[in-house]
Amino acid sequence: MVQRIVRSRRTLFERESELAAVDEALGELTGLRMDGAEPSDRPRGALLAFAGRAGIGKTTLLAEVRRRAAARGCTVLSARGGDQEQRVAFHVARQLLQPQFAGAAETDLRASLGSWYDIVGPALGLCAPTAGAPPDQQGLRDGLDWVLTHLAALRSPMVLVLDDAHWADPESLRWLAAFAPRAEQLPLLVVVAYRPDELPDHAESFRGLPGRAGGRPLDLEPLSATAVARLVREALGAQADDAFCRECWAVTAGSPFETVELIAKVRDRGVTPTEAGAHLLRDLAAAVKGSGLIARLERLGTSTVRFAWACAVLGTEIHPLLAAAVAGLGHEEAADAADALRGARILTGADTLEFVHPLIATAVYRAIPPATRVALHGQAAWCVINDGQGPAAAARHLLETHPDGDNWVVQQLRAAAEETLRAGAPDAARRYLARALREPPPFEDRAAVLYELGSASLLTEPATTVNHLRAALEEPIADPGLRQHIVYRLSQVLAHSDRLAEASDTLAREIPVTEDARVRLRMVAEQFMWDAFRADEPDHPARSRRLARLADRLKGRDLTERYIIGLRTWDAVLRGEPAHIALHHAERALAGGLGWAEPDRGFEVPVLVALAFMYADRPGRTEELFAAGTADFERQGWRGAHLSFAYTLLAYVRYRRGRLAEAEDFVRAGLRLAERVGPGTPAHWYAVGILIEILLARGRVSEAAQTAEDYSFCAPFPAAVVFPDAQTVHGELLLARGLTKEAAEELSAAGRRLDPRGIRNPAWCPWQLHLARAEAHETPERAVTTALEALSRARQFGTPSAVGQALRTAAEVSSGSARTKFLEESVTHLERSPAAYELACSLIALGTELRRMGRPREAAEHLYRGLDAAVQCGADGLVEAARDELAAAGLRPRRLHSTETDTLTARERAAAHLVTEGLTEPEIARELRIEESAVVRLLSAVYRKVGTESTGLAAALKPT
């Protein structure tokens, strides 16, 4: 053991600083410091990267890292990128993680991986992909993060070593590059080595490192002449003179790999290591690499050359029998070839072969004649399939073959694409399907391949998906089901690309020629859905009437019928029909189940139904539905755009309830996810618009304006209707900045866009309320008219929050006693709603108005209540306004206290149950022996905490 360690160390000349960094990192990881310092309280991980050109000694250094880590009792995960395996999805991730679960039974795997089993299991080769929709790439990376974090905690201290990172497959490398900087928060040391000129852009994080690495990787330098001389004399003896050693250094340029190989050649040839033999070194060095290496290989014989070629085609971890099959050699002939290649220092290993160095593998692969190389890849694909490794393992070889109209190739590539896509690697699936299309497939299969190719590009390349799917529709399609799936998918991707009119037209062309009545009904439902989001729909009222007639006839027998009823729910909300009608249809839609992650369905309708409850003053129910829907997303591994929508819209629900700090946290999480999806997407517009509204409610106008500028939140606005309406939010921001004229123009434009479509509900889009406030500066009479029209619409919808907010706006633009009357009525309505922020605004506005009217006692009561409510909401700007008003009234503001909890007090619960029994407020006051005003306040707190107005209270109080 000692001799092996010494030999390993003797090859690591001039790597003292690198090894010192490794020892320091291992010391902090394990708590055992080499410098004698006190062990740290908490073991700390790190990220170390070594960069250098080929042959500079990275692999040898990493081998020493693994040895030292194992000697300190660390669990070591190890992987190596391969030139031939770069396009094999999750090749490196499997090398790292699969051995940690090797041999485990399925029950043990499920216990170890928990809810991540179906998400990460297929990517790691631990189980077959499930039949459902595949995880998105972000969800899969989150799952891999969890697995590695869990292992690091369970088997700490842990060291992860990745050699030749520049050749790692993109799926693994993107994951590790994003994860590696987190190593410092875990008992995990991540050590990577790569060639800097070949590192892909998606692994740039390895170039700038946190912590002790000093912000950059550790560059490995060539050996000095002195180090080469020591290496030569260690191997050849002290008789090696200075001239010979210097010539060794000169011809190898200090490359450790070339120096070691040159010394082996010197020993094999029996060259005397003196100045007299120095002139032979240049020719010997040439034989180590490039054409010299190939010439040396060719001298070993035809069978040996062919076996080496087969090994180069197979890549790393080469099984001798498989290589023999690819080379077309018998077992004994292959064994002889392997022996010869080991003797020539080209291959190493026994049960599993590998090249002595990647430089040798690259040289051998590039030396294969092009036609022979293509043939060998084709043979390798057949052999891999026959070996039982499956289409995904064969696909990388088929990518290297020439198209030849072979249907077997097409079928293998399609099968590989399906497996890879379900495992969460759409990029790899696209490569396989694109190659299948070039084969080409049989005429009758071309549409199916185009559909599969488009589906694989759905989340990452929507424009490409549209092209593929449209091309598929132009092909002859014998299977009606395939054509229907193509149409559904094409309309979906067009809609998600903000091309809603095209999505609707695609379905409109297909509906008349579809014979199956149920399929036609689904297409009608899909068209209704995309039209509901269109800002440029030509005849919304007519569509709304058709939708109402259809939905009222349906019973909700299947998902399609429930989707149509759900769309009827949303239409009722937009048009401002009485809220109880919208709620009636919402309950009908939910009665038979409305999952958020149904196969081959969008999640839009379930989201719309959930939001209908929020606009109808039952946000607590909305949050329940969102919690279930988000759980559906996470079970599927959908943590990109889907989860962004969920977090962002949940933030909107919290905003509407007046929980502004929580809302801001949620929307920023949603925005971070939306930024991964890309700018300009609906998810991005939602997140930025809601963040701006929250910031305005919190009184941070400058920050809201900066956010709008940073994210280009301005015209042109998306063609899709988003939540909240982007143009209206922009107008609200202009108004908050004091740009009243520009705000009025923007808000008027929003009204001209929405009113003709019959979208008249100020609870959904309060453009009229903001417009009235903007008009009050220049045209006060028009402002009153606008506000009263909005109030009339709010009364038609009938929710306390909508009416209360409209009344407050009417008060703002009115004068005289009307202001007080409107504000008092506003408070009365908002006390019966769950809208805490709106209640705080109206209380403070009423207190301010009463103070100015010379009624300080009444003003104080409302200002104190408004101040408490504003503090609980996190509305900092409103808090300051209330304190200023109290100070102006000569009153001392109360000490600010923490926000209320969601737990009902005993008295609140008693009052709530009396409401559900049908008692009026005066009756409740007599029952509880308190004043009626105290009952109003008790119930107001109940509505805010439970998240509903009075009619939904009984359902909200039922135990779950």
Secondary structure, DSSP 8 states (H G I E B T S, - for coil): -HHHHHHHHHT-TT-HHHHHHHHHHHHHHHT--TT-----SS---EEEEEE--TTSSHHHHHHHHHHHHHHTT-EEEEEE--STTTTSTTHHHHHHHGGGGTT--HHHHHHHHGGGHHHHTTTTTSS---SS----HHHHHHHHHHHHHHHHHHT-SEEEEEESGGGS-HHHHHHHHHHGGGGGGTTEEEEEEE-GGG--GGGGGGTS--GGGTTS-EE-----HHHHHHHHHHHH-TT--HHHHHHHHHHHTT-HHHHHHHHHHHHHHT--SSGGGGGGHHHHHHTTSHHHHHHHHHTT-HHHHHHHHHHHHH-SSB-HHHHHHHHT--HHHHHHHHHHHHHTTSEE-SSSBEESSHHHHHHHHHHS-HHHHHHHHHHHHHHHHHTT--HHHHHHHHTTS-----HHHHHHHHHHHHHHHHTT-HHHHHHHHHHHHHS---GGGHHHHHHHHHHHTTTT-HHHHHHHHHHHHTS----HHHHHHHHHHHHHHHHHTT-HHHHHHHHHHHGGG---HHHHHHHHHHHHHHHHHBTT-TTHHHHHHHHHHHHHH----SHHHHHHHHHHHHHHHHHT--HHHHHHHHHHHHHT---SS-TT--SHHHHHHHHHHHHTT-HHHHHHHHHHHHHHHHHHT--SHHHHHHHHHHHHHHHHHT-HHHHHHHHHHHHHHHHHH-TTSHHHHHHHHHHHHHHHHTT-HHHHHHHHHHTT-SSS--SB--SS-HHHHHHHHHHHTT-HHHHHHHHHHHHHHHGGGT---TTT--HHHHHHHHHTTT-HHHHHHHHHHHHHHHHHH--HHHHHHHHHHHHHH--THHHHHHHHHHHHHHTTSS-HHHHHHHHHHHHHHHHHTT-HHHHHHHHHHHHHHHHHHT-HHHHHHHHHHHHHTT-----------S---HHHHHHHHHHHTT--HHHHHHHHTS-HHHHHHHHHHHHHHHT--GGGHHHHHS--
